[in-house]
């Protein structure tokens, strides 16, 4: 019975944290279908899907600096297709454009330069866990980010794309992919 107040307090704190998080949901429009919070453009030569997803791995403070979208691109052709960072952009409700931020920029901002293999031998034993946590964070960023570049015939690439943080008063936004927009509205 002593743990009941602790559980109630924990649930209250979790409720407060989740209520502070901003989530955008896609809006159905001509040429855009909605499924599982994804806005989907399905064309003859590709399928592009995008959702406003939270980064939930280390480094957990990533969403303090960035608005994150999870994208997936399926190449339905028999040729390699190149996807470049300038093929995708984010517009806020005032029409201000935000470009995708490179993974290198995210790494430089959030992962200390000291987290390299060469420096792993110089870390005091009492700080080794911190070093391991940061190394895991770097690995998560590299594994779960969208990597721009060539997509092979019939292949699919998926991952997180990072944009500068939208202001909290922003109610709508739009992801532009190769001149086609997918509108998102803030969840209430």
N, C-alpha and C positions, 0 to 999 in steps of 0.2 A: 504494500500500500504506500510505502514511502516513495516509491519510484513513480507513482501516478502524477504528482505535481511536476516532476522532471519531464515526463512524457508530454504533459499538457503544455509546458513551457516550450519544449522542443518543437511541438507541432505549431504553436503560435509563431515562433521565430521562423520556421520554414514557410508558413503561410505568408508572413510579412515579406520574406525574401522573394517568394514567387510572385507576389502581387506587384513588386517593384520592377520586375523584368518586363521589357517591352518586346512584344512579338507582333510581327506583321504577317497577315494572311493574304494569299493571292485572291484576286477578283476575277471571276469568269468574264471573258470577253470574246469577241470574234477571233478565232484562230488560237485561243488559249483555253485549255480545259483544266479543271482542278481535280486533283486526287491526292488524298492524304497530306493536305497542306502544301502541295506542290503546284505551281503554275507550270503547265506543260505546253510546249509548242511541238507539234508532230507534223513534220514535213516529209516530202518524198525522199530527201537525202539525209535527214537527221531528225533526232528527237532531242530536245533541250528541255530539261526540267530544273526548276529552282524553288527552294523553300528557305524561309528565314529560320535557320536552326541555331540553337545556342551551342557554343563551344563548351563542352562539359569535362574535358580532360585537362591535365596540366599543360600549360600554365593557366590556372583558373581565372586569373585577372585579365585574360585576353579581351573579354567583353567590356572591360572598363575603357578600352582604347579603340575597339573596332566594332562595327556592325557586321555580323557574319551571315553569309548565305551559303547553303549547300547546293552545289550544282552538279548536274549529270548531263553528259553529252554522248549520244549514241550515233556513230557514223554508219549510215545505212547504204553508203556507196561502196564501190569497189576500188576507190582511190584513197590515198592518204589525204586527210584534211588537217590544216593547221588552224589552231585556235590561239589567238594572240590576246594579251591582256587588254588591248584597246577594243576588242570585240565585245566587251561587257562593261557596263557602267551602271551607276546608281544615281537616280535623281531624287532629291527630297521634295517635299510638298511645295516648295517655292521654285522648283526647277533648277536648283543648284546641282551641278554634276560632281560626282565623286568617282574617281578612278580606282580600279582594283589595286590594292597594295601588294607589293611583291612579298613572297615568303621570306626572302633575305631581309627585307625591312622589318618584318614582324620578329624574326629571329634577333636582329640587331637591337631592337627595342626591348624585348622581353627576356632574352637569354644572355646572361653575362658572357663576355668574351673568354673569361677564365674557364668556361666549361668546354674544354677540349681534351682530347686524349693525352696530348703532350703534358698538360698541366695536372693530369689525374694522379701523378706520382707525388706531387708537391702538396697535396691536400692533407691537412691534419686529420687524424682519425676521428675526432669529435665533429668534423664537418663533412665527413664522407657521405652521410645520408642526404645532406643538402645537395651535394654535387650529383649524387645519383638521381635525385628528384628533378634537378634541372636538366640532366642528360635525358631522362625519360620525356620531359616536356619538349625538348628539341626533337626527339624521335617522333613524338606524336604530331608535332607540326609538320615534319617532313612526310610522314606517312598519310596524314589525313587531309592535307591541303590539296587543292586542285592544282595540277601542274600543267601550265599552258604549254603548247607545242603540238606536235603531230599526233593525230589519232589514226591508227591503222584501219584498213577496210573492215567493217563489221565489228569493230572494237568500241568499247565504252570507257570514258574517263569520268570519275566522280571525285568530289572533294570540296572542302571549304574554300570560299573566296572571301577575302577580308577587305572591308572598306572603312574609311575613317568613320568614327562614331557619329551617328545621326543624333541630333539634339532631341531631348525628351519630349519637347512640345510638338514634334513632327508627327502628324496623323496619318500621312500616306507617303508612299515612296514607289518608285518604279525601277525595275531592272530592265535595262536596254540590252538586248543581245542582237548583234548584227542588224541594227535598225528596227527591230521588233520589240515592243515594250510589253512587260507584264506588270500590271498594277498590283500594289499591295496596300492593304488598309490595316491600321493598327487595331489589334484585338482589344476589346473592351474589358 
